[in-house]
Amino acid sequence: MVDAFTTDDQRFMQHALDLALHAQDEHEEVPVGAVLVLDGLIVGEGWNHSITAHDPSAHAEIAALRDAGRNLRNYRFPGTTLYVTLEPCVMCAGAIVHARIARVVYAAVDPKTGAAGSVFDTLISPLHNHRVAVQGGLRSAQAGELLREFFRRRR
């Protein structure tokens, strides 16, 4: 795990937070956004759209990976960093490992389904044939408050 966040980390996480707001404000979706970056450039982005797409796999991370696949014309993304506003779930963690993403930076911890060490160790398991560097907590208060407010309004 890396200890410090760079200015690029801050910038790309802000973009992911903007996508989370887009999901919430434009689509009434759970506010989670994700950005995949290669060599300082965004190669894929996405936001949650499971409700509107009627698709349980339409998480922000999966959308960003699909976008990157189209843009890069590949299904593997070595050397990339994925910025996501919520700790990935088991489904997304599996896709991240299979896509060979080098690093994941997430904002808020997911205490119910987090798969980067909070609940499950899927993303950080040494049993995989690919290792992903994981760093959490970047803008966690902002992302967490966005999620809490969303669910408060829905209740």
C-alpha positions as CSV (number, residue, x, y, z in Angstrom):
1,M,0.0,0.0,0.0
2,V,1.1,3.5,-0.8
3,D,1.1,6.1,2.0
4,A,0.6,9.4,0.3
5,F,-1.8,10.7,-2.4
6,T,-0.4,12.7,-5.3
7,T,-1.9,15.8,-6.9
8,D,-2.9,13.5,-9.8
9,D,-4.7,11.2,-7.3
10,Q,-6.6,14.2,-6.0
11,R,-7.6,15.4,-9.5
12,F,-8.7,12.0,-10.7
13,M,-10.7,11.3,-7.5
14,Q,-12.4,14.6,-8.0
15,H,-13.4,13.5,-11.4
16,A,-14.8,10.3,-10.0
17,L,-16.8,12.3,-7.4
18,D,-18.2,14.4,-10.2
19,L,-19.3,11.3,-12.0
20,A,-20.9,10.1,-8.7
21,L,-22.9,13.3,-8.6
22,H,-23.9,12.9,-12.2
23,A,-25.2,9.4,-11.3
24,Q,-27.3,10.8,-8.5
25,D,-28.5,14.1,-10.0
26,E,-29.1,13.0,-13.6
27,H,-30.1,9.4,-13.2
28,E,-31.2,9.0,-9.5
29,E,-28.7,6.2,-9.1
30,V,-26.5,5.4,-6.1
31,P,-23.7,8.0,-6.3
32,V,-20.6,6.1,-7.2
33,G,-18.2,7.1,-9.9
34,A,-15.0,5.5,-11.3
35,V,-12.2,6.7,-13.6
36,L,-9.5,4.5,-15.2
37,V,-6.2,6.3,-15.9
38,L,-3.2,5.3,-18.0
39,D,-0.1,7.5,-18.2
40,G,-2.0,10.5,-16.8
41,L,-4.9,10.2,-19.2
42,I,-8.5,9.0,-18.6
43,V,-9.1,5.9,-20.7
44,G,-12.4,4.9,-19.1
45,E,-15.0,6.3,-16.9
46,G,-18.4,5.3,-15.5
47,W,-21.0,5.7,-12.8
48,N,-23.5,3.4,-11.2
49,H,-26.5,2.7,-13.5
50,S,-27.9,-0.6,-12.3
51,I,-31.3,0.8,-11.7
52,T,-31.8,2.5,-15.0
53,A,-30.1,-0.3,-17.0
54,H,-31.9,-3.0,-15.1
55,D,-28.5,-4.6,-14.8
56,P,-27.0,-5.8,-11.5
57,S,-23.5,-5.6,-13.0
58,A,-23.8,-1.9,-14.0
59,H,-21.5,-0.7,-11.2
60,A,-19.3,2.3,-11.8
61,E,-16.1,0.2,-11.9
62,I,-17.6,-2.2,-14.5
63,A,-18.8,0.8,-16.6
64,A,-15.3,2.3,-16.5
65,L,-13.7,-1.0,-17.5
66,R,-16.1,-1.4,-20.4
67,D,-15.4,2.1,-21.5
68,A,-11.7,1.6,-21.4
69,G,-12.0,-1.7,-23.3
70,R,-13.8,0.1,-26.1
71,N,-11.3,3.0,-26.1
72,L,-8.1,0.8,-25.8
73,R,-9.5,-2.1,-27.8
74,N,-8.3,-4.5,-25.2
75,Y,-9.6,-6.3,-22.1
76,R,-6.5,-6.0,-20.1
77,F,-5.2,-2.7,-18.7
78,P,-1.7,-3.2,-17.2
79,G,-0.2,0.0,-15.7
80,T,-3.5,1.6,-15.0
81,T,-5.0,3.1,-11.9
82,L,-8.7,2.9,-11.1
83,Y,-10.1,5.7,-9.0
84,V,-13.5,4.9,-7.4
85,T,-15.6,6.7,-4.8
86,L,-16.6,3.5,-2.9
87,E,-14.5,0.5,-2.0
88,P,-15.2,-2.1,-4.8
89,C,-17.5,-5.1,-4.1
90,V,-16.6,-8.7,-4.8
91,M,-17.9,-8.6,-8.4
92,C,-16.0,-5.5,-9.2
93,A,-12.8,-6.7,-7.5
94,G,-12.9,-9.9,-9.6
95,A,-13.2,-7.8,-12.8
96,I,-10.3,-5.5,-11.6
97,V,-8.0,-8.5,-11.0
98,H,-8.9,-10.1,-14.4
99,A,-8.4,-6.7,-16.2
100,R,-4.8,-6.6,-14.7
101,I,-5.3,-3.1,-13.2
102,A,-2.1,-2.1,-11.4
103,R,-3.6,0.1,-8.7
104,V,-6.9,1.0,-7.1
105,V,-7.5,4.2,-5.2
106,Y,-10.9,4.4,-3.4
107,A,-12.6,7.0,-1.3
108,A,-15.2,5.6,1.2
109,V,-14.9,2.2,2.8
110,D,-17.9,-0.1,2.2
111,P,-18.6,-1.7,5.6
112,K,-21.2,-4.1,4.1
113,T,-19.7,-5.4,0.9
114,G,-16.2,-4.0,0.6
115,A,-13.8,-6.4,-1.1
116,A,-10.5,-4.5,-0.6
117,G,-10.1,-5.6,3.0
118,S,-13.1,-4.2,4.8
119,V,-15.3,-7.2,4.6
120,F,-13.7,-9.4,2.0
121,D,-10.1,-9.7,0.9
122,T,-10.8,-10.3,-2.8
123,L,-8.9,-7.4,-4.2
124,I,-5.9,-7.9,-1.9
125,S,-5.7,-11.6,-1.8
126,P,-2.2,-13.1,-2.3
127,L,-3.9,-16.1,-3.9
128,H,-4.5,-14.3,-7.2
129,N,-2.0,-14.6,-10.1
130,H,-2.1,-10.7,-10.4
131,R,-1.4,-8.3,-7.6
132,V,-3.3,-5.0,-7.3
133,A,-1.9,-2.1,-5.2
134,V,-4.7,-0.7,-3.1
135,Q,-5.0,2.6,-1.3
136,G,-8.2,3.8,0.4
137,G,-9.4,6.9,2.1
138,L,-8.9,9.6,-0.5
139,R,-11.8,12.1,0.0
140,S,-13.6,9.5,2.1
141,A,-15.5,12.1,4.1
142,Q,-16.9,13.7,0.9
143,A,-17.8,10.4,-0.8
144,G,-19.3,8.9,2.4
145,E,-21.5,12.0,3.0
146,L,-22.7,11.8,-0.6
147,L,-23.8,8.2,-0.1
148,R,-25.4,8.8,3.4
149,E,-27.4,11.8,2.1
150,F,-28.6,9.8,-0.9
151,F,-29.9,7.0,1.2
152,R,-31.3,9.4,3.8
153,R,-33.4,11.0,1.1
154,R,-34.6,7.6,-0.2
155,R,-35.9,6.4,3.1
